[in-house]
Amino acid sequence: MPSNKSVSDAPITQFVNCRILKDHKLQWEDLWVREGKILNPEKLFFDEEGFADHKVDCEDKIIAPGFIDVQINGGYGIDFSQASSDIRGGVALVAKKILEHGVTSFCPTLVTSPSDIYHKVIPELRVQDGGPEGAGVLGIHLEGPFISEEKRGAHPPKFLRTFKAGGLADLMEIYGHLDNVAMVTLAPELANSAAAIHELSGRGIAVSLGHSMADLSQAEEAVQHGAKFITHLFNAMLPFHHRDPGIVGLLTSDRVPPGRTVYYGMIADGIHTHPAALRIAHRAHPAGLVLVTDAVMAMGLPPGRHTLGQQQIDIQGLHAYLTGCTVEAALEAASLHPAQMLGISHRKGTLEYGTDADFVVLDDTLTVRETYIAGQKVWRK
Amino acid sequence: MRLVILDDYDLASEWAAKYIRNRIVQFKPTADRYFTLGLPTGSTPLGCYRKLIEYHKNGDLSFKYVKTFNMDEYVGLPRDHPESYHSYMWNNFFKHIDIEPQNTHILDGNASDLQAECAAFEQQITAAGGIELFVGGIGPDGHIAFNEPGSSLVSRTRVKTLAKDTIVANARFFGNDLSKVPTMTLTVGVGTVMDAREVMILITGAHKAFALYKAIEEGVNHMWTVSAFQQHPRTIFVCDEDATLELRVKTVKYFKARMH
């Protein structure tokens, strides 16, 4: 067929015989990709009178947006919080390995560390696009040191900090740089946290509440100042209590400013949180669920993926029930919701036209078979 | 006229689709000799389109050497609006088959000069060698394409203002908000369809029964524009039982007997 494409001569790939996640449902639709972005085939047909250069037969598999992991401390022997001699090489190794699990973008996470670690490591963890070398780095997640001592979990107590005034000066003194930072987890009950939340949110950095003893009204105030995420819900915070639900109460709070959503990360490995608790959270606030791995360097396989990838799946036709939610809901918790939380859903986390063509090909057991970044196959099983 | 009566909507859709398929296959179209097909939109032909897609996917029908000409399009509706006829044709037909984009022709309701667009459409039909088979539907008021009651029976492709009945009937696609329904369309004329070598009209459902009666059992009348096809040498009306409810028993028995 003669080429008649008026917008671009770049090759067009059409993925056929697949079910894609579109409009929150899995639908039998083809996926079109050109120049690293999802292409609108109707516009191509009518405006450019164009057609696909080659077709890929997906053999009835599922195509979902690439997974986004906003909490991962390292893996495969790499610890992001160490000022090793080859920080960039370490990130690259992890970025490459997580492609096998369908993760196309991530936020390398630093746990509570002394100030000089932040000063050394943060400049080395640059935001960068993904590709055949590995998943893209969306920005750093700084989990600490402005967290609660009682709820520090595995974080080293001597490096915990409090805010002096909470302004930019405090943050820069500890962290050194805020470029390349996408998220900060802090405990809002610390004095002057409001100023810090304000300062960080104003810079487009997502503020997350975690490792905290805050009660619900302190958490709600933090949300009013700009906080929009909860770090590993249920873990390292006060348990839900019916007279003061604590941070968990944000899921159903009526004091969240209109138009805003509070997202919450959950480590869905069945260990950090009982599946029944995961279901309660999901049913209370399905739109906010974000699946994270919180993987650590000792792990060869990030724990979160196990739950998503295999078990508790009861397949009946196209509906797979993973810990009580639909396939679509689970896929969105790993892609759309983290993208929305980070404010990048106009280019990541969906298969909408014009967005980055980062996606995964899954079989019916939701095992990742192929991973694509910018329309290029970067891993296959 | 041939009147083909099937028991229900699905059988009528299948009969029509098979007819179109057989006509294309027997024509043996090539790059030098395309099969030109006129196409409708609306709910009636959806079953027919589904069957045609099925025949294509089975390998029994290729649209590689088929040129299509749609009957109409709304004026002023963005081309990618979900209710535009461009969207309808893409979602219900074009995206599932192997037709080449440059071989499809749909009037552009956003053209800067609507009259020139209509004239150009007529020229495109002529340049393609005329329409081999024009498939159409019928409105409850007996209109073919958007040739509303009172349209000239020798009309050509032009801008038409919609009748109130049609606007109300279309409101369900625009959130039941009458103010959002387009009021003007570009449509092929009755004369344009009459020029086709063969015409096939699909009519299903009891709500179309009175229009079918007016179209084939009463006279040729510009108030029921489908009646013009009484004067076409090769017309087929494909309908289901419900659409025949207003016809004389004698008419129905005559045509049903001819089907065996």
Interface residues (C-beta under 8 A of the other chain):
Chain A: M1 N4 D30 P41 E42 K43 F45 F46 E48 E49 G50 F51
Chain B: R79 D80 H86 S87 W90 N91 F94 K95 E100 P101 Q102 T104
